Amino acid sequence: MKAFKKAFKQSLALFAVLVMAAGAAPASAQDKIKLRVLGMPLATGNIQKHREQPYFETLAQRTGLPFEVEYKPLDATGIKEFEQLRIMRSGLFDVGGLRLGQISRDEPMILGLDLVGLNSEYETAKKVVAAYQDVVGQQLEKKFNTKLLGVWPFGPQLIFCKPPIKSLADMKGLKVRILDGVMAKFMEKVGATPVTMAFAEVAQGLSLGTVDCAVTGPSSANSAGWPESVTHVYPLALQVAVQGYGINLNAWNRLKPEQREGLQKAIAALTEDIWAYSKELWDDAMRCNGGQDSCTTGRKYKLTTVEVKPQDRELAKAAVREISFPAWKEQCDAVTPGCSEAWKKAVGPIIGMH
């Protein structure tokens, strides 16, 4: 019995020492803020490689805050693009790069940021995002426990085709990989068959003939090797492919006020930088894909760049009123009553639609 008491006292003493040692641990070790970050797919190219990943991996140095980031690109995790909101809500990742078109099946309000025909260039897209981002953010907080930290574009989205095309009329009967359900309606309008396919699978789909055409930006197409399989690009901008960054609200609420402010400012700086970088990449990738000498960010190909027909430009311009907004209105109002009215109040004045 005495031996037992002695051993018990020794254990208590050891436990006390361990507790004191833990209390004396360096503050920096205790204060580390671990952030699990789900990034854009590797397959999307330069923005992920040269802006996003390096930025998150140096977040502590950039903010002066003790962030310890574990960064993983989406296509290195096995997670599907359309699952991102569910993953963010679950808390499996703290911060996520959101493929907004792909996750819109879970929250159609998101599509209001980038309806077909709405954002034909960067300037309009910036105005739309500034006007509507908070509306979308409130919905993501309410339904998916996710705070929207920032929105940025890959840039104007063009049509890349394996069969030669001269206009939208030539796409009749072709299978086209689209970005979202509203774009599907536009493709059906011109007689094409819309196909949903993850970005990482498109290059093979074009090579094998699973799809005849696909929509993306010129830089992403170049990075993914699409020009090895396609022959023509039709530079009619349908959308700008907005993406976003969100943080799980539980992770956000664990941060101190100054830490929240620091992270918010850091993401704002990143998204602002990507807006500018996206434009540089877009211009350079168009030259690269067409085989021009002034190509610095991609691989040279010899795609035929087709001159856009005036009637097609008018069709895309009218699409927001005649195709994409009516299709989206029905879908969004069914899920969230008043959705389309909130959009018209925020975005309508920008394009003269009330």
Secondary structure by P-SEA (a helix, b strand, c coil): caaaaaaaaaaaaaaaaaaaaaaacccccccbbbbbbbbcccccccccccccaaaaaaccccccccccccccccccccccccaaaaaaaacccccccccccccccccccccccccccccccaaaaaaaaaacaaaaaaaaaacccccccccccccbbbbbbccccccccccccbbbbcccaaaaaaaaaabbbbbbbcccaaaaaaaacccccccccaaaaaaaccccccccccccccccccccccccaaaaaaccaaaaaaaaaaaaaaaaaaaaaaaaaaaaaaaaaacccccccbbbbbbbbbcccaaaaaaaaacccccaaaaaaaaaaaaccaaaaaaaaccccccccc
